[in-house]
Amino acid sequence: MKSKPDTPAFMHEYLRLTRDRKIAEAKPKTLAWLVSEYLASADYQKLSVNTKRDYERMTGVISIKFGTLPVQALEARGARRLFMDWRDEMCATPRSADLHITVLARIMSWAKNREIIIRNPLEKAGKLHKSNRKDIIWMPSQLSKFLNEAPAHLSDVVKMALWTMQRKGDVLGLPTIAYSDGLLWITQGKTGARVRIKPADEILPILRTAKEKNRTRVLANSFGDMWTSSGFDSSFKKEMNRLEIKGVTFHDLRGTAITYAYANGMDVERIAEISGHSKSECETIIRRNYLAGGDVIEAIRKGTQ
């Protein structure tokens, strides 16, 4: 500094120099910066643990691919095409391609809502993956085979999913204390909704066993320990291969259960409340699969008696 200390000129020079330093040290606003801002946001923090895990993996890929792209470029003509071309490069795995674009679009929607950008280039981007697994249900022969031939630590998980209509994470994480005074309280991880159901007779033995053994969670693996999501996925896949059951997934059990519930006299509003699907989604599933309802019910009952 050239000015004399304790003079107005000294103070002006100091402010000018430190201001320039702050500008030089500021992080450039790139897509990688935007991703980090979103991951630190309240919107991201309220997501479920499993969703966060998926987002972290996909945002890592996004940052590697487009991290140096300036935020200003997101609003320029051609940005949408850039990202859509990238999605099309992943067309061999359409569901994965859609998920990456969905996450990127969500980040940009968040940025637009906070006026970081004016335009979301991925608004209404559409999807490559066309299949809707909500419309796929297990066939009676598949259900009967799994419920009767799979080991109890796996078939119990399937029974709980069928008779509660819940997602895998909510079933595996169901605490034993959720069953009290003849009622089962379920907090849905994805929506945060809390529903109360009277458990079917078919799953009462599972609930009672968990209480008798003082388990933290209702369901346990072959070692008597709490399931992890990845551990269950691996065991379930191996058992499906061993039993040669193809074309359906664990996720498809929800649609199967909805079909069963409707065929057994439950109204659509209550099905939607318990399952977490919207009323229109439940109606679509029922409309496409209701004719299979009788056989499905019989298969479930035979396997759980």
N, C-alpha and C positions, 0 to 999 in steps of 0.2 A: 504494500500500500504506500502511496506517495504523499498522501495528505498528512498533516500534523494531527497527532492525537488530541482529543478533547476539543475538536473544532467541528462545525456543521459539515464541512467538506469531508472530514474523516468518516462521519456517520453515513453520508450519502454514498461514499465510495464503498464502505463496508456492506451496505444494503444491496448495492448493485452487484458486487462480487458474489455474495452469498446467494442472491436470487439466481444468478446464472449457474451456480453450482447445483442448486436444487433442480433446475431445469435439466441439467446434464445428467443428474443421477436418477431422474424419473424413469420408471419402466416404460418402454414403448408399448402402445396399446395395440397388441396383436391378438389373434384368435386364441393363442395360448394364454395370454393375459385374461381374456374374457372367460375362458374355461375356468381359470383359477378363481376369478371373482364369483362365478356361479357356484363353484364347489364350496365357497365360504359363505354363501347366502343362506338366509332362513328358509327359502324355498327348497333348497337341496337338503338342509338338515332335517326337515320334517319327513323325508322319504324313509321307507323301511330299510332295515339293514341289508337285506338281500338286493333291493333296488339300488342302494348306494354302491354295493359291490359291483353290480353290473355296470353302473354309470362310470365308476372309476376305471374299469377295464376299457370301456368304449371311449371315454374322453382321453385316455392315454393314446389310443390309436389315432384319434382326431388330432391331438396336439402334435404327434409325430408327422402326420400327413400335411396339416395346414397351419401348424403353430406359428409360423413366421408371417402369415398373411395379415396385413394391417386391418384393423377394425373398419376403417373407412372403406376398404375394398368390399366389405360385405354388402354395402349399399349400392355398389356400382353395377351397371348392366353387365351380365355375364357371370355374376357370382352364383346365381341359381344353376346355370348350366354346368359350372365347374363342379358343384356338389352332386348334381344329378348324374353327371358322367362318372364320378367316383362311385356312386351307388351302383350304376350299371356295370362297372368293372367287377363288382362283387356278386354278379347275378347268379353265379354257381351256387351261392348260399343266400337265397333271397330273403329269408327271415333275418339273418344276421345283417344283411345290407340295410333292410328296413329299420332295424333296431338302431344302427349307427346313425342313420339319417334322422330318426325320431329324437334321439338324444341331442343331436346337433340343433335340430329345429327347436327343441325345448329351451336350449341355452339361448338361442337367438330371440325366442319369444320373451324370455326373461329380460334380455338386454333391451328389447324394444319397449317393454313395459316400464323400464327405468330410464328410458330416453338416452341410452348409450348409443343405440342405432335407431334410425327412423323407419327402416324397412326390414322385415324378416324375409330373406330370399327363399326360405324353405316353407313358407306358409302354404298349406294344402298341397304338399309334395306328392301325396299318393303313395301306394305301396307296390312292390313287386310280388310279395307273397300273397297269394289269393285264398289259400285254404283257411277256413274258419273252424278251428278245432272244437268250438262250442257246439257244433252241429254233429260231432262224431261221438257215438256211444259204444260201449262194450257190448258185444253180442252175448246172448245167454250162455253159449258154450264156453266163451272166453272167461266170463265171470265165474261160472261153475268150476272150471278147471283151476283157476287161480285160488279161489276161496277154499277149495277142497284139497289141493295138492301142494300149495306153497306152505312153508313153515309158518308157525304161529306169529313169530315176530314181524313177518311181512304181511300175512293175511290180516292181522289185527289192524294194521295201518290202513289197508284197503277198506275194511269194514267200517272203521271210523270215518273215512272219507265219504263212503257211500251213505251212511246213516246220519251224517251231519251236513253234507253238501259243502264242505269247506276246502280251501286251498291246501296244498301240501304243507306249506310253512306253518299254517295255523293248526293243522292236525298234529304235526310232529312236535310243535311247541306247546301243545295244550297242557296246562298245569293240572295236576291232580286235584288241587283245591278248587278248580273250576266246577267240579261235580260236588254239589252240596244240597241236602234236603230234597233229593230226588230230581234236581234240575241241573242242567249243564249250561254254564255261562261261557260264551265264546267271544273273545275280542279279535276282530279281523284285522290282521296286520296291514293290509293294503289300504283299507278305508278308515280304520280306527273305530268302526261301528262295533257296538256291543250287543249281541243277541242272546236271548234265553230260549232254550228248547227243553222239552221233556225227552230225554234220551230213549231211543227205541229199546225194546227188550233185548234185541240182538247184540247190543253193545254194552249192556249192563255188566256182564261178567268181566269185560275188559276194564271198565271203570272201577269195579269193586276190587279186582286183583291189584290195580295200581294203588288203591288206598291201603289194602292189607299189607302190601310190601313197602309202604311208606315211600313210594317213588316221588320225585319232584315233578316229573311229567308222566302223563298217562301211558305213553308208548315208550318201549325200550327195545334196543337191538338184541342180538343173540347173546351178548355178554351181560345183558341187564343194565347197560348204560344208556344215557340219553342219546337219541339219534342226532347226527349232524345231517344237514341237507345233502352234502356231497356223499356221505356214507350211505344214506338211504338210496340215493340215485344209483350208486354203484351196485348195491345189493339187489335193488329192484330190477335193474337192467339185466343182471346175471340170471335172476329167476325167470324173467320173461323169456330170455333166450333158452333157458333149460326147458321151460314148458312149451316153447315154440308158439308163443302168443304174439302175433304180429298185427301191425296196423293201428294199434291203440296205445295211448300213453296214460300215465297216472293222472295227468290233467283232465283227460277225457272222462274220468269218473264223476266229475261234477255234473256234466250233461246227462250221464247215465242216472245219477241220483235225482236230478230234476225231473227226468222222464218218469222215474219210479214214483216220486212224491205226488206228481199230478195224477198219475194213474190210480194212486191210492187215496185220492180224494182231497188232497191239500190244494187250497186256492192259490192262484198265481201270485197275488200280493204277498202272501206269507212265504212262498218259495223264494221270491226275490229278496225279501227281508233277511231270510236265513242264509241264502247262498251268496249274497253279495252281487249277483247279477242284477241288471235293470229288469224291469217288468217286461219290456219289449224283447230283451235277449232271451228271457225265460220262455216267452210265448213262441219265439222262433224255434227254440230247441224242442219244445213240446209239439209244435205243429209238424216238424220234420220227423220226429221219432216216436210219437205217441203210440202208433200201431204196434210198436215193439214192446210196449209197456208191460203187458201181461207176462210175456216170456222173461223179461228182465226181472220182474218182481219174483217170479218163481225161482230163477237162478240165484238171486240174492238170498232168498229165504232158505233154500237148500244148502247153500254154502255157509250160512251163519247159524244153523240150528245145531 
